[in-house]
Amino acid sequence: MNDSILTPPPARPAGTVPERGEPRRGALTVWVILAAGTTGHVVVLLQGLQLPGYFQPADWVLGGAVLAVMLGLAAAHALGWGRRPVISWLLVANIAYLLARLGVGLYVVGTSERVLIDLASLMGWVLTMPMIEASMRTSALARRMSTGLPPALLLMAAVFAFTPGGAAARPEVWFGLGQLFLISLSVVLVAQMVNTLRAALHRSRQDNQTLTRRASVDALTGLHNRFYLDEHLRERVDAAQPFSVLFLDLDGFKAINDTLGHATGDEVLRLIAARLSALAPAGSGVARVSGDEFVLTVPGEDTLDVSGLAQQVVDDLSAAFEVQGQALRLSVSVGVARFPHDAAEGRDLLLRADRAMYAVKRSGKNGFRLYSGHLLDQDERRQVLERDLRHALERGELFLEFQPICTVPDGRPVCLEALVRWRHPEFGLVRPDVFIPIAEECGLITSLGEWVLEDALRAAGRWRAAGFGEVRLAVNVSPLQLMQPHFAEMVGRELGRSGVPAAALELEVTEGIDLRGRLQVSHSVDGVRALGVGLSLDDFGTGFASLSRLNDLPVGVVKIDRVFVMDLTGDVERTRRRYVRTLIAAMVAVAGTLGLDLVAEGVETPEQARELIALGCTRAQGFLYAPPLPEAELLTALTRMTQSNPV
C-alpha cells in the first residue's frame, strides 16, 4: 500500500505493461525464444548441408534471410527494443518462413519425398508459433498471421492437388498435409482460448483494481475513506515508527447544510479537503471518515511539532471560504493522539484522538487538544454512568430528597423542593449536575422526570395527610420535558393519581429556556397553567434573563441563584458586595411590583439571612434552615421547623 493517503493510487491503463522494472522472468523468456528460434534455423541449414539435393536455392535464401532476421531481433533487444515488438516480428518472420518453405516443397520441388521431409521439419514451427503468440503480448499483424495459419495451409494443399506433383503424390503426403492442417487448427484454437482467458483475467484484474479504488476513496472529496484509513493505520503500527493522528470535526457545518443546501455543503467539504491536503507534510495523509469528520496522519510524535501543525489546521480552516459568491466561515475542533505514546493499536489511537476532539467541543470548540490519560478516565466513567443510568430506576438506585423553602425570618416551611439522587453501586453518590445532562443527552430525561414527578406527588400526598397541607411541592423540569407533546396531560394524570391539588404543585424551570420561543414549549406551559400548576424560574441572574423580562414570563416564583447570596457576606470585595446588594434589592422591588414571590437559594449563615431580610427578601432555601432530607425524616423536620426560628 502507498505510504501516503493524500491521493489515490493511479490505475494502470488497460492493456499496458509497466516499462520500468520489467519482470526478469519475462525478459528471460524473450531470450529463450530468440535462442531456440535461432538454433532451430541453424539446425535446418545444417540439415540442408547434410542432405544433398534436399535444399533448393530458394531454401538457402529463405533460411539465410530468416536467420538474419533472428540475429537482428536479438541485437535490437539487447539494445533496448521492447519485448512486444521483438516477439511480434519474430512470429511474423517465422510464420512467413514456414509458409514459404512449404510452398517451395509443394510447388517448386513437388516430390513426395521433399514434402514429407518438410512436413516433419516444419511441425515444430506449427506447434510453437501460435502458442508463443498466445502467451506473449504481440502486435495485431502477428495475431492475424497466427490465426490465418490453418486456412493458409488448407489453401496451399488445395492448390497443390491441381499440380503435377499433387497428382503423383503418395497417400502419406496427403495424410501428412491433413495432419499438419488439423494440428495447426487445434493449436490456434487452443491459443485463442488462452488469449480469451488472458483477456478475461486482465479485465477481472482491472475491475478489481477499480472496485478497490472506489472502496478506498471518498467520492465527494477524492480523499481516502475510513476503509483505507483503517488499513493505513495498521500498516503504520506494523512499521513501528512513531506517528500522530489528528481527528478533525467541523464546527457548525450542519447549519450550512440546513440554511444554504447540501450542494453548498458539498463544495465546502471539497474546499476543506483541498486545504488539508495542502497542509499535510511529506509522508502524511488525509482521509474523510464521515460527513464532516477528517483524519490527518503525520510522521513523528514530537509534542511541539504536532501541536504546531494542529494549530495551523485550526487557523487555516477558520479562514473564510468563498462559495457561490458568499464568504463562509467555519471553525474546527481537533483531537490529537500519538503512537506509541497514547495507544499501541490503530483503532485505539483513532478512538483516543476522537475523545480529545470531543473534549475540545465541550470546552468551547475551535481549537485542538492532545489526548491525555484523564480523558480516558472521564470518558470511560461517563460511558459506565450512561449504561447504568438506563437501569438505575429498576434497580432502586434513584431516590428523592426534599429541601424546605422557608419564610424569613421565622423559618416556617412553605414549600419542599424535590431533588433526585443516584447512589451508584461503584461510584457512590453521583451529583445531579453529572447525571442529569447524561439523561438529557441519551433520551432518558422524559422517563426520569415522569418518575420524579410521580414519586414526589405521592410523598406530597402523605405529608398533606399528616397535617402539613399548606406546604407546596416544587419539582424541577428539564426543557426537553416541555418539548414533549403530552407533557401537560402527563402532569394532570399524575395529579389525579396522587390526589394532590394542582395549586399545591410548582414546576421549576431554568432561566436559560425561552418559555415562549418554541411552539411546543408554549403549549406545555399553557397546559400546566390551565391545570392550575404554578411555575418558578430557577437560578435567576446567571443566564440570559433580565429584570425587564420577568414581566414576559408566566412564572409566579423567582429564585435568586446561590452565587449572589454567597457574595453578600464573607471575604468579598466591597465593590462586588455593593453590586450584589443593589441587584438583589432591584429583584425584590421588581418582584413586588409584578406580584412574584422571591426565593434566595443557598442561605447557609444567619448573617446571610439578616442581609436578605434587610434587602426585603421574604423567602429562603438553604442549609441554615434544613439540608435536603429523605422522606422518612420529613415529618419530624417539618414539625421542628414550625417551632423554631433559625435567625
N, C-alpha and C positions, 0 to 999 in steps of 0.2 A: 504494500500500500504506500502511496505517496506520503512523504513526511510532512507535507503541508496540506491543509484543507481549505486554503484560500480559494482555489479554483478547482473544478472537477477535472479528473484526468482526461486528456483528449482521446476521443475514439479514433481508431485506425481506419482510414478509408477502406471501403470494400475492395477486395481483390488486390491489395498491396502487401508487400513483404518488406519488413524493415531492412534498409540497406546497410545501416551500421550494425555491427555485431552479428553478421550473418552466422548462423549456426555452423560449427565446424563439420558436423556430420553432413550437412548439405553441400558444403564446398568439397569435401572428400568424395561424395557421390559423383560430382561432375568429373573429377579427375579419374575416378574408376571407370566411368562410362567412356571418357576420351581414350584412356589407355586400352580398354577392351576393344573399342572400335578400331583403333589404330592397329592393334595387334592382329585383329581379325583380317584386316585388309592386307597386312604384310603376309599373313599366312596364305591368303588367296593368291597373292602374287608369286609366292614360293611354290604354291601348287601348280601354277601355270608353267613355272620353270621345270618342274619335275615330270610333267605330263606333256611330252612333245606332241604338237599338233592340237592340243586342247585349247590354248588361247589364240584368238584372232587378234589382229592389230587393234580392232576396236576394244577388245577386252583390256589390252595393255593401256590404252588411252583412258578408259573408264577407271581402271584400278589406280593408275598414277594420279588421275585428277582427284578422285575421292580421298586418296591418301594425303595428297597435298592439302585438301580442304581440312582434313582431320588435324594435321600438324599445324595448320594456320589457326584453327579454333583453339588448339592447346596454347599456342603463343598468345593469342588475343586474351584468353582467360588469365594467363599468367601476368599480363599487363594490366589487368583490372576490368576486363569485359565481364559483364554480369552473367549469372547462371542462366537466366531465362533466354537471352539471345544465343548463347553458346549451344544450349541443348536444342533450341528451335532449329538453328541452322544445321546442327548435326543430324537431326531427324530428316530434315528436307533433303540433305545431301545423300544420306544413306537410302532413303526410300526411292529417290530418283535413280541411284546406282542399282538398287535391286531390280527395278522395273527395266532399266536399260540393259543390264546383264542378261535378264531372262529374255528380253526382246532379241538380243544378239543370238542367243541359243536357239530361239524358236524360228526367227525369220532369216538370219544370216547363215548360220550353220545348218540348222534344220534337221539334224540327225537325232535318232532316238538316244544314242549313247550320250551325246552332248547335253540333251535336255535332261536326261536322268541325273547326270553329274551335277548340272546346275540346280536341279530341284533339291538334291541332297545338300549342296553347299550353301544354298540361299535360305534353307529352312530356319536357320538361326536368326537371320535378319527378320523374317516374317514373325517369329515368336517374340522377339525382343523390342522391335521398333514401336508397336502400339502400346506396349506396357510401359516403356520409358515415357512415352507421351502422357500416359495416364497418371504416372507417379510424379511427374515434374510439371511445373507451370511453364507452358510453351506458348508460342505465337499462334494466331489464327491460321496462318498458312500451314504450320506443322500439324495442327489438329485436322485440317481439311485433307491433307495428304495421307495422314494415318487412317482416317475414316474412309478415304477413297481407294485404299489398297485392295480390298476384296473385289470391288467392281472392276478395277483395272486388271487384276489377274484373270477374272472371268472373261473380260473383253479380249484380252490377249489370247486366251485359249480358244475362244470362238473364232477369232481371225486365223489362228494357226491351223484350224481344221480345214480351211479352204486353200492352204498352201500345199505344194508337193510334199514337203516334209511331214505335214499333218496327215496327208493321205497315206503315207507309208509308215507312219509311226506305229510302234508296237503298243499293245493294250496297256502295258505297265506305264507307258508315258502318260496316257490319259488318266489312269488311276492316280499317278503322281500329281498331275495337274489338278485333279479333283480334290485330292487330299490337301494340296497346298492352298486351294481356294477355301475349303472348309475350315482348315486350321486358321488361316488369316481372318476369316469371318468370325470365328469363335473368339479369337484373341481380341479383335476390335470390339466385339460386343462386351466382352469382359472389361476391356479398357474403358468403354463408355459407361458401364455400370460403376466402375471405380471413380470415374470423373463425376458421375451423378452423386455418388455418396460423398465424395470430397466436397462438392458444391453445397450439398445439404448440411454437412458438418460445418462448413465455413459460415453458412447463413445462420446456423444454430449458435455458433460461437459469437457471431455479430449480434444476434438477438439477445444472447445472454449478457454481452457487454452493454448493450443498450438498456436492458432491464436493470442491470446492476447500477449503471449510471443514474437511471431515473430513480431507483430505490434509494440512492445515497445523496441525491441532490434536491434541494428545495426549489420547486418550480418557479416560485414567485421571485426570489432574490438571486438565484444562481449559486448561493452558498450551499455547503453541505448541510444535511439534516441530522436528526437525532440518531438514525440508524448508523450513519457513517461516524458520527461523533463517538458513539459507544465503542466501535471497533478501534477508532483512532486512540481513544484513551487507554484501551487495553494494550495497544502497541507501545504507547508511551510508557506505561507502567512496566511492561516486559523489558523495555530498553534500560530501565533502572536509572534513567537520567532525570535530575530534578526539573520540574516544570510547574507552572501555575495555571489555574483555571479562573477566569473571570466570568461570573454569571451576571448577565445584564437583563434588567426588566425596565421597559419604558414606562415612565410616569405620565398618566393622563392620555394614553393612546386611545383608550376606549371612547373618550369624548370626541376625538377626531372622527372616528368611525360613525358615532351616533349623530354628530352635527353636520359633517361635511360629506359623509358617504364612504363606502368601502373602497371605491376607486381611488379617492384621495388617500385613504389609509394605506392602500397597497403601494402607492407611489412613495409615501413617506417611508415605508419599510424598505423599499428598494434604495432610497437615498441613505437610510441608516446603514444598510449592508455595504454600500459603496464607501461610506466614511469609515466604517470599522475595518474594511479591507485595506484602506489606505493607512490606517493607524497601526495595523498589525506588523510587528517587527519580523525580520527574516527568521524562517523556521517556525513561525507561529501559524495559527489557523483560526478561522471564523466559521461558526455554524449557527443556523437558526433552528431552535429546538421546539418552538411553539409560536403562537400568534405574535406576541411582541416580546419574546424572550430570545436572547442570543448568548452564545458562549464563545469566549476568546481564550485559546490556549497559547501560552508563551513559554519558551525555554527558560529555565532558571527559576529560583525561588527566593532570590535576594529581596528582602523586605522593601528596601528603598527603591529598587528598580521597579518592582511590581506595583508599589504604591504610586510611583510617578506615572506609570502607564495608566493605572486606574483613574487617577485624577485627570489625565489628558483625555481619556474616554469621556468622563463626565463633562469636561469643559467643551470638547468638540461637539458632542451630541446635544449640548444645550444651546448651541448656536442655531439661528433661525434657518428653516428650510423654506425654499420658495417652491410652492406647488400651485400650478394653475393661477399664477399671478398673486398668490397670497403668501404672506410670510407667516409660517407656523413655527412655534417653539415647543419643544418638549424638554423634559429632564429625564435623567436615568438613574436608577439605583443599581449599584454594582457590589456584588459579593465576591470575595477572593479566597480561594483555598489553594494550598501548596503541597506538592508531592516531593518527598515523602513526609514532610513536616506535619501535615494535618490529617492525612489518610494514606493508606497503602494500596487502595484499590480505586479504580477509576470511578465506579459507581458511588462510592462513599465520598470521593473528592467532589464530585458534582453535587451531591446532596448537601455537603457542608458549605460549598460556595453558595448554594441556593439559600441555606439558612442565614448566612452572613448577609445576603441580599435582602432578605425579609427583615433582618434587624435594621437595615438602613431604612426600609419602608416604614417600620414602626417608629423610628426616631425622626421622621420628617422628610424622607426621600431626598433625591438629588444629591447623591454622594456615594462614597464607597466605604467598605469595611472589610478588614481582614478577619477570617474565621479565627475564633479562639475557643478554648475548651468550655468556658462557662456558657457559650451559646448552645452547645450540645446539651449541657445540663438543663438549661431553661427550656429548650425545645422538647427534650425527652419528658421533662416533668409536665409540660403543657399537654403533650400527647397522652400521657397517662391520665391527667386530670380530665381531658375531654372524653377519653374512653370510659373512665369510671363514673363520670357525671351522668352518663346515659343510664346507669343502673343504680345511682345513688338513692333515688327515691324508693325503689322497690326493696332496696337493702336496708332501709330505715336509717340512712346516714344523714339525711336532711332533717332539720328541726327548726322550730321558731323560738325566738326570744322576743320579749316586749319591753320597750323602754318608755317610761311615762313622759308626757309633756304636761308641765305644771304651770299654774298661775304663780306669779311672783307679786309680793314677797312671801305669801303664805305657803307655797309649795303644794297646793291642792291639785291632784291629778285630774286632768280634763280629757286626756286622750292617751292612748297607748299605740306606739308605732311598732308594727310587726317587722321583725328583722330575721331574714332567713340565714341559717348557719349550716355549715357542712363539716362534719367530722370524718375526715378521710382515714381509712384504716392504716395507711402508710405515712402520710404527711401530717396527720393530726388535724387540728382546726384550720381550715382553709378560709382566708378572708373573702368576704363577698366581692370586694373590688377585684379579686382574682378570678373567681369562678363565674360571676355574673356576665362579664364580657365574653367568656368562653361559651356560655349558654346562648348568648345572643348570636355569636358567630356561627355556631353549629346547629342553630334552629331549635334549641331546647327551651328557649325562654318562654314560649307560649304555654307549654305544658307545665313548666316550673312555676310561672306566675299564676296559673289557674290553681295549682295545688296550694300555693301560699295563701291565696285569697280564700279558698275553701277552708283550710285549716285555721286561718286567723279568724274567720267568721264563726266557726264552731267555738273557738276559745272565747270570743266576744259574747256569744250566747250564754256561756257558762258564767262569766263574771257579771253579766247583766242579771242573770237569775240569782246570783249571790248577793244582790243588793247594790251593785255599782252601775245602775242603768244609765247614769249621766255621763259615764266615761265612754268616749267615742273610740273608734278604731281607725288607724291610719295604715294604709298598705302602699308600698312603693310599686309603681307601674313602669315598665320599660316602654320606650317609644314604639318598639316593634310590636308590643301587645296592642297598642292603639291602632296599629295598621291592620289588625285582623278584622275582617268584615263583620263578625258576630261577637265582638268584644262586649258591647253593651248588653246583648242578650245573655251572654255568659255571666256577667255581673248580676243581672236580675235573677237568673236561675239560682245562683249561689246564695243571694239574699233570701230568696224564698225558702230554700232548704234549711238555712240556719235560723230563720225566724227573727233575724236582726233587722230593724227598720233601716231603710236607705239613708235617712238623715243621720244615723249613727256611724256611717262609713265615710271615710275620706281617702281619696286616691291621690298619692303624691307623684308628681312628675318633675323632672329636672328642667331648669330654665333654658337649657340648650335646645329644647324641642319647640318648633313653631306650631302652636296648637291650632292655628288657622291656615297654615301654609299648604297643607295636604288635605285633599277632599276626604279621604277615609278617616284621617285623624279627626277632622272636624265632625264627621258623622259619629265617631265613637264618643267624642267629648259631649256633643249634643245629646246623645243617647243616655249616657250615665247621668247627666244633669237633669234630663227629663225624668229619670228614676227618683231624683231627689238626693243623689250622692254628691258630696262635696268634693272639690278639687283644691289641692295645695301645691304651691310652687317651691320646690326644694332647692337648697344650695344657692339662694338668690345672691347676686353680686359677683359670682365667679365666672359667669359665662357671657351671654350675649344680651340679656335683658337689661333694660334701663328703667329708671323710675317712671318715666313717661309711658312705658309700655304696659305698666300694670293695669292701666285703665282699659287696655285692649284684651287682656287675658281673662278668661272666665273662671278665675280662681277666687276662693274665699279666704285662703290662708297663705301667707308668705313666710318662708323660713330663712333667716339670715344665716349664711354659712359660718361654720365654726372659726374660719381663719380670721374673721373680723372680731369675733368675741375674744380670741386669744390675744389680739393686739390692743385690747382695752387696758390691760394691766401687764405687769411684768417688765422685763428688760426690753423695752421697745422705744425706738426713737420718739422724741417728743412730737416731731412733725407727723410721723406715721400715726401716733395715738390721736393727735388732734384731727387728722383726716378721717380716721375710723369713727370717732365720736360724731363728727359732722355728718358722715354718711349714714350712720345708724339713726341719728336724730331726724334726718331727712326721710328715711324709710318709715319711721314712726309717724311722722307728720302726714306723708302721702297715704300710708295705710289707714290712718284715722280718717282722712278726708274721703277715701274710697270705701270705707266700711270694711276693711280687711283685718283679720287677726294676724298679728306679727309674732313669730316664734324665733327665739335666739337658740341656736344649736351649740353644743359643746361647752356648756357652762359647767365649770369644774370647781370654782372657788367662790366663797362668799363675796370677795372683792369684786369679781366679775358680775355677780348678781346685783350688788349695790350700784355699780356703774350703769347697768341696764335699767334698773329702777329709776335712777336719776335721769336717764335719757327718755323715759316714758314707755319702755318695753314691758309688757304685762304678762308675757308667757315665755317659758324657757324649757330647755331639754338638756340634760347632761348628767354627769356622774355626781354632781353636787346633790341632785335630787334622787337619782337611782341609776344604777347601771342597767344594761339590758338583762332581763330576767326570764328564766323559763316559766312556763305557765304554772308549774307546781308551786312557785313562790309568789305568784301574783296577788292572791287574795291577802296574804299576810302583809305584803309590801303596800298594797293599796290601803289597808286598814291603818298601818303605821303612818303613812304619808298624810292621811287626813287628820292625824292627831298631832303632827309636829310641824315646826317651822325651821327650815334649814338656814335661813338668813339671820 
